[in-house]
Amino acid sequence: MQYPLTPDVQPEFCTTGSFMRLPSVREQARLAIVGLPFDTAASFRVGARFAPQAIRQSSMLLFPYHPIHRVYPFEETKAIDIGDVSVIPHNIHRSYERITQTMLDLMKKGIVPIGLGGDHSVTLATLRAARQVYGPVALIQFDSHTDTWDSYYEEKYWHGSPFIRAHEEGLLVPDKVFQLGIRGTLNHPGDIEASLELGYHVITTRELRNRGAAEVVRQVKEKIGDTPCFISFDIDFVDPAFAPGTGTPEAGGFTSYESLELVRSLAGLNCIGFDLVEVLPPYDPAQITSLLAATLVHDFAALVALNAGSKP
């Protein structure tokens, strides 16, 4: 039977529990969906541990063809869904070990992972895996927060610190790190300056709107070039009017359409991994956040399919 299954084969509500009913094993897979249900590092609202299954459930509303990029993302990449990493709710470091090993196993096989978080702390574990396979990587971070805060109640590992820890561990190429959509109130001016001091490019929501998406994307692509690139999408990049189900919402963000168009404009980059984090189903009663998240995952897969099609 061909995957993903379409409604004329089986109704959308008859689900296997995987993303778009993808199988867990497939020969020559180039793409894998991986659940990362860890949320114990969140500072305010919790509940992102339930996001992987919520996103998978919303994926049943999607169809297999991507009309903008003109690809069948999950068929052309022979995509699989390997389920959730068995994280340990109260232990971030042991959870990191399990996530890193899972992602490392996939990347060593040339499989591009798409992680479904979970809070944003999980990204550090995936970047650790990427470092072992690709060396330091470029990063495009869609987010309303920089996540380069050093500590929280004297804890250095939490969802506000993955990208300062990644810098300390040499996981990133600093001048090829772009933090897009930063906005909201701050504790002090140093909250943004901390990222700049690391060598990262911080492009606030206001700057992104004033300069225009096309110009910013041109800069991103020119700077990153062919460097292996990881894309991390915190759903709070999107305005809470369009994505209310998140842990630390910030007013004044982008629409669903704008967010999807930004991701689609990244075609051509050497994307070696993705994650979609900070979806909180308990705050998403109409499932509009999880639907947007699933659609973004569909778009991530399309970028991988385009790259796969361009390689001999």
Backbone hydrogen bonds, N-H to C=O, Kabsch-Sander energy under -0.5 kcal/mol:
donor,donor_aa,acceptor,acceptor_aa,energy
5,L,20,M,-0.6
9,V,6,T,-2.6
10,Q,6,T,-2.0
14,C,11,P,-1.7
15,T,13,F,-1.3
20,M,56,R,-0.6
21,R,18,S,-1.7
22,L,19,F,-1.9
29,A,26,R,-1.0
30,R,77,T,-3.1
31,L,77,T,-0.7
32,A,112,V,-2.4
33,I,80,I,-2.7
34,V,114,I,-2.4
35,G,83,G,-2.6
36,L,116,L,-3.5
38,F,36,L,-2.1
39,D,37,P,-0.5
42,A,39,D,-1.4
44,F,45,R,-0.5
45,R,247,G,-0.8
50,F,47,G,-1.8
51,A,48,A,-1.6
54,A,50,F,-1.4
55,I,51,A,-3.1
56,R,52,P,-2.1
57,Q,53,Q,-2.4
58,S,54,A,-2.3
59,S,55,I,-1.7
60,M,57,Q,-1.3
61,L,58,S,-1.9
62,L,59,S,-1.8
66,H,71,V,-3.1
70,R,66,H,-1.7
71,V,66,H,-1.2
76,E,72,Y,-3.0
77,T,73,P,-0.9
78,K,75,E,-0.9
79,A,74,F,-2.2
80,I,31,L,-1.8
81,D,23,P,-2.2
82,I,33,I,-2.0
85,V,35,G,-2.9
87,V,85,V,-2.0
91,N,88,I,-2.2
95,S,91,N,-1.7
96,Y,92,I,-2.7
97,E,93,H,-1.9
98,R,94,R,-1.7
99,I,95,S,-2.6
100,T,96,Y,-3.2
101,Q,97,E,-2.1
102,T,98,R,-2.0
103,M,99,I,-2.7
104,L,100,T,-2.7
105,D,101,Q,-2.3
106,L,102,T,-1.6
107,M,103,M,-2.9
108,K,104,L,-2.5
109,K,105,D,-0.6
109,K,106,L,-0.9
110,G,107,M,-1.8
111,I,106,L,-2.3
112,V,30,R,-2.6
114,I,32,A,-2.7
115,G,113,P,-0.5
115,G,274,F,-2.6
116,L,34,V,-3.0
117,G,115,G,-0.7
117,G,276,L,-2.5
118,G,36,L,-0.8
118,G,38,F,-0.6
119,D,38,F,-2.8
122,V,119,D,-1.6
123,T,120,H,-1.2
124,L,121,S,-1.1
125,A,121,S,-0.5
125,A,122,V,-0.5
126,T,122,V,-1.3
127,L,123,T,-2.5
128,R,124,L,-1.8
129,A,125,A,-1.3
130,A,126,T,-2.4
131,R,127,L,-2.2
132,Q,128,R,-1.1
132,Q,129,A,-0.5
133,V,129,A,-1.0
133,V,130,A,-0.6
134,Y,130,A,-3.5
135,G,130,A,-0.6
135,G,131,R,-1.2
137,V,171,L,-2.2
138,A,228,P,-2.8
139,L,176,K,-1.9
140,I,230,F,-2.3
141,Q,139,L,-0.5
141,Q,178,F,-3.2
142,F,140,I,-0.6
142,F,232,S,-2.6
143,D,141,Q,-0.6
143,D,180,L,-2.6
149,W,160,G,-2.3
152,Y,155,E,-1.9
155,E,152,Y,-1.7
156,K,154,E,-0.5
158,W,156,K,-0.7
159,H,41,A,-2.4
161,S,158,W,-1.7
163,F,147,D,-1.8
164,I,147,D,-0.7
164,I,161,S,-0.9
165,R,161,S,-2.2
166,A,162,P,-1.9
167,H,163,F,-0.9
168,E,164,I,-2.2
169,E,165,R,-1.9
170,G,167,H,-1.4
171,L,166,A,-2.6
172,L,166,A,-0.5
173,V,137,V,-2.2
176,K,173,V,-2.6
177,V,174,P,-1.4
178,F,139,L,-2.9
178,F,176,K,-0.5
179,Q,201,H,-3.1
180,L,141,Q,-2.9
180,L,178,F,-0.7
181,G,203,I,-2.2
182,I,203,I,-0.9
183,R,144,S,-2.1
191,D,188,H,-2.0
192,I,189,P,-1.3
193,E,189,P,-1.5
194,A,190,G,-2.2
195,S,192,I,-0.9
196,L,192,I,-1.6
197,E,193,E,-2.5
198,L,194,A,-0.8
198,L,195,S,-0.6
199,G,196,L,-1.3
200,Y,195,S,-1.9
201,H,177,V,-2.9
202,V,200,Y,-0.7
203,I,179,Q,-2.9
203,I,201,H,-0.6
204,T,202,V,-0.6
205,T,182,I,-2.2
208,L,204,T,-2.8
209,R,205,T,-2.3
210,N,206,R,-2.6
211,R,207,E,-2.9
212,G,208,L,-1.7
216,V,212,G,-1.9
217,V,213,A,-3.0
218,R,214,A,-2.0
219,Q,215,E,-2.0
220,V,216,V,-2.5
221,K,217,V,-2.8
222,E,218,R,-2.3
223,K,219,Q,-2.3
224,I,220,V,-2.6
225,G,221,K,-2.5
227,T,224,I,-1.9
229,C,270,N,-2.9
230,F,138,A,-2.5
231,I,273,G,-2.2
232,S,140,I,-2.5
232,S,230,F,-0.5
233,F,231,I,-0.5
233,F,275,D,-2.8
234,D,142,F,-2.9
234,D,232,S,-0.7
235,I,233,F,-0.6
235,I,277,V,-2.3
237,F,234,D,-2.4
238,V,235,I,-1.5
239,D,254,F,-2.8
242,F,239,D,-2.3
243,A,239,D,-1.5
246,T,244,P,-2.0
247,G,278,E,-0.7
254,F,237,F,-1.3
259,S,255,T,-2.1
260,L,256,S,-2.4
261,E,257,Y,-2.5
262,L,258,E,-2.1
263,V,259,S,-2.0
264,R,260,L,-2.5
265,S,261,E,-1.6
266,L,263,V,-1.7
267,A,264,R,-1.1
269,L,266,L,-1.7
270,N,225,G,-0.5
271,C,269,L,-1.7
272,I,229,C,-2.5
273,G,229,C,-0.8
274,F,113,P,-2.1
275,D,231,I,-1.7
276,L,115,G,-2.5
277,V,233,F,-2.3
278,E,118,G,-3.0
280,L,245,G,-2.6
283,Y,280,L,-1.8
284,D,281,P,-2.2
287,Q,284,D,-1.8
291,L,287,Q,-1.7
292,L,288,I,-1.9
293,A,289,T,-2.5
294,A,290,S,-2.5
295,T,291,L,-2.3
296,L,292,L,-2.5
297,V,293,A,-2.1
298,H,294,A,-2.1
299,D,295,T,-2.0
300,F,296,L,-2.7
301,A,297,V,-2.6
302,A,298,H,-1.6
303,L,299,D,-1.8
304,V,300,F,-1.7
305,A,301,A,-2.5
306,L,302,A,-2.3
307,N,303,L,-1.9
308,A,304,V,-2.7
309,G,305,A,-2.3
310,S,306,L,-1.1
311,K,307,N,-0.6
311,K,308,A,-0.8
